[in-house]
Amino acid sequence: MGVTVMMATHNAEVVTALRKRVVGLEDGRVVRDETGAAYHRED
C-alpha cells in the first residue's frame, strides 16, 4: 500500500505481536535487524 509505520518501544508484547521487522539499537547504533523476529535481549 506504500505506507511505512515506525514504532519505538520497549514493550516486548507489542514487538512480538507485530513482529514484521525488528531493529535493535544500542547507544544509537543498530545491533540487530531481523524480519519476523520476537523481542529478546542478548546480555
DSSP file (Angstrom, degrees, kcal/mol; ACC not computed):
  #  RESIDUE AA STRUCTURE BP1 BP2  ACC     N-H-->O    O-->H-N    N-H-->O    O-->H-N    TCO  KAPPA ALPHA  PHI   PSI    X-CA   Y-CA   Z-CA
    1    1 A M              0   0    0      0, 0.0     3,-0.1     0, 0.0     0, 0.0   0.000 360.0 360.0 360.0  -6.3    0.0    0.0    0.0
    2    2 A G        +     0   0    0      1,-0.2     2,-0.4     0, 0.0     0, 0.0   0.764 360.0 125.5  79.5  24.4    3.0    2.3    0.1
    3    3 A V        -     0   0    0      2,-0.0     2,-0.4     0, 0.0    -1,-0.2  -0.965  38.2-169.0-121.7 133.1    2.8    3.1    3.8
    4    4 A T        -     0   0    0     -2,-0.4     2,-0.5    -3,-0.1     0, 0.0  -0.976   1.6-168.9-119.4 133.4    5.6    2.6    6.4
    5    5 A V        -     0   0    0     -2,-0.4     2,-0.5     2,-0.0    -2,-0.0  -0.986   2.8-165.2-121.5 127.8    5.0    2.9   10.1
    6    6 A M        -     0   0    0     -2,-0.5     2,-0.4     2,-0.0    -2,-0.0  -0.949   7.4-175.4-113.9 131.0    7.9    3.0   12.5
    7    7 A M        -     0   0    0     -2,-0.5     2,-0.5     2,-0.0    -2,-0.0  -0.983  13.0-156.0-126.8 135.5    7.3    2.4   16.2
    8    8 A A        +     0   0    0     -2,-0.4     2,-0.3     2,-0.0    -2,-0.0  -0.955  33.3 143.9-109.6 125.0    9.8    2.7   19.1
    9    9 A T        -     0   0    0     -2,-0.5    -2,-0.0     1,-0.1     0, 0.0  -0.992  48.6-153.8-155.8 156.7    9.0    0.7   22.2
   10   10 A H        +     0   0    0     -2,-0.3     2,-0.9    29,-0.0     3,-0.1   0.265  65.7 115.9-108.8   4.7   10.5   -1.4   25.0
   11   11 A N     >  -     0   0    0      1,-0.2     4,-2.0     2,-0.1     3,-0.3  -0.670  50.8-163.6 -81.9 106.8    7.3   -3.4   25.4
   12   12 A A  H  > S+     0   0    0     -2,-0.9     4,-2.5     1,-0.2    27,-0.4   0.828  86.4  57.4 -60.9 -35.0    8.1   -7.0   24.4
   13   13 A E  H  > S+     0   0    0      2,-0.2     4,-2.1     1,-0.2    -1,-0.2   0.899 107.4  47.2 -64.6 -41.0    4.5   -7.9   24.0
   14   14 A V  H  > S+     0   0    0     -3,-0.3     4,-2.1     2,-0.2    -2,-0.2   0.930 113.2  48.4 -66.1 -45.6    3.9   -5.2   21.3
   15   15 A V  H  X S+     0   0    0     -4,-2.0     4,-1.4     1,-0.2    -2,-0.2   0.930 113.5  46.7 -60.7 -46.2    7.1   -6.2   19.5
   16   16 A T  H  < S+     0   0    0     -4,-2.5    -1,-0.2     1,-0.2    -2,-0.2   0.873 112.5  50.2 -65.7 -37.6    6.2   -9.9   19.5
   17   17 A A  H  < S+     0   0    0     -4,-2.1    -1,-0.2     1,-0.2    -2,-0.2   0.863 121.6  32.4 -68.5 -36.3    2.6   -9.2   18.4
   18   18 A L  H  < S+     0   0    0     -4,-2.1     2,-0.6    -5,-0.1    -1,-0.2   0.538  78.2 156.8 -97.5  -8.1    3.6   -7.0   15.4
   19   19 A R     <  +     0   0    0     -4,-1.4     3,-0.1    -5,-0.2    -3,-0.1   0.147  19.7 128.2 -32.3  69.7    6.9   -8.7   14.5
   20   20 A K  S    S-     0   0    0     -2,-0.6    16,-1.7     1,-0.4     2,-0.3   0.868  86.2 -10.2 -87.1 -52.1    7.2   -7.7   10.9
   21   21 A R  E     -A   35   0A   0     14,-0.3     2,-0.5    -3,-0.1    -1,-0.4  -0.966  64.4-158.4-150.1 132.3   10.8   -6.3   11.3
   22   22 A V  E     -A   34   0A   0     12,-3.3    12,-2.8    -2,-0.3     2,-0.5  -0.962   6.8-174.6-117.2 122.8   12.7   -5.7   14.5
   23   23 A V  E     -A   33   0A   0     -2,-0.5     2,-0.4    10,-0.2    10,-0.2  -0.975  12.9-154.5-115.9 119.2   15.7   -3.3   14.5
   24   24 A G  E     -A   32   0A   0      8,-2.3     7,-3.3    -2,-0.5     8,-1.2  -0.800   8.3-165.0 -97.2 132.8   17.6   -3.2   17.8
   25   25 A L  E     -A   30   0A   0     -2,-0.4     2,-0.4     5,-0.3     5,-0.2  -0.910   9.7-179.8-115.7 143.4   19.5   -0.1   18.8
   26   26 A E  E >  S-A   29   0A   0      3,-2.6     3,-1.5    -2,-0.4    -2,-0.0  -0.946  77.5 -13.6-142.6 121.3   22.1    0.3   21.4
   27   27 A D  T 3  S-     0   0    0     -2,-0.4     3,-0.1     1,-0.3    -1,-0.0   0.851 130.2 -53.7  53.7  37.4   23.8    3.6   22.1
   28   28 A G  T 3  S+     0   0    0      1,-0.2     2,-0.4     0, 0.0    -1,-0.3   0.532 117.0 110.0  80.2   6.8   22.4    4.9   18.8
   29   29 A R  E <  S-A   26   0A   0     -3,-1.5    -3,-2.6     0, 0.0     2,-0.5  -0.903  74.9-111.3-117.4 145.2   23.8    2.1   16.7
   30   30 A V  E     +A   25   0A   0     -2,-0.4    -5,-0.3    -5,-0.2     3,-0.1  -0.605  36.4 170.5 -73.0 122.3   22.0   -0.8   15.0
   31   31 A V  E     +     0   0A   0     -7,-3.3     2,-0.3    -2,-0.5    -6,-0.2   0.538  67.2  12.0-110.3 -12.5   22.8   -4.0   16.9
   32   32 A R  E     -A   24   0A   0     -8,-1.2    -8,-2.3     2,-0.0    -1,-0.4  -0.963  50.6-176.0-160.0 151.0   20.3   -6.2   15.1
   33   33 A D  E     +A   23   0A   0     -2,-0.3     2,-0.4   -10,-0.2   -10,-0.2  -0.813  24.2 162.5-150.4 101.6   17.9   -6.1   12.1
   34   34 A E  E     -A   22   0A   0    -12,-2.8   -12,-3.3    -2,-0.3     3,-0.5  -0.949  32.6-136.6-130.5 143.8   15.7   -9.1   11.7
   35   35 A T  E    S+A   21   0A   0     -2,-0.4   -14,-0.3   -14,-0.3   -15,-0.1  -0.846  91.9   7.2 -96.8 132.8   12.5   -9.9    9.8
   36   36 A G  S    S+     0   0    0    -16,-1.7    -1,-0.2    -2,-0.5     2,-0.2   0.737  96.1 149.4  72.9  23.4    9.8  -11.8   11.7
   37   37 A A        -     0   0    0     -3,-0.5     2,-0.2   -17,-0.1    -1,-0.2  -0.517  40.5-137.5 -92.1 156.2   11.7  -11.6   15.0
   38   38 A A        -     0   0    0     -2,-0.2     2,-0.3   -16,-0.1   -25,-0.1  -0.661  37.6 -88.1-100.7 164.7   10.4  -11.5   18.5
   39   39 A Y        +     0   0    0    -27,-0.4     2,-0.3    -2,-0.2    -1,-0.1  -0.563  59.4 148.2 -75.0 132.3   11.8   -9.2   21.2
   40   40 A H        -     0   0    0     -2,-0.3     2,-0.4     2,-0.0    -3,-0.0  -0.951  38.0-131.1-159.2 149.1   14.7  -10.6   23.2
   41   41 A R        -     0   0    0     -2,-0.3     2,-0.8     2,-0.0    -2,-0.0  -0.827   9.4-150.5-101.7 140.0   17.8   -9.1   24.9
   42   42 A E              0   0    0     -2,-0.4    -2,-0.0     1,-0.1     0, 0.0  -0.859 360.0 360.0-109.4  96.1   21.2  -10.5   24.4
   43   43 A D              0   0    0     -2,-0.8    -1,-0.1     0, 0.0    -2,-0.0   0.406 360.0 360.0 -99.7 360.0   23.1   -9.8   27.6
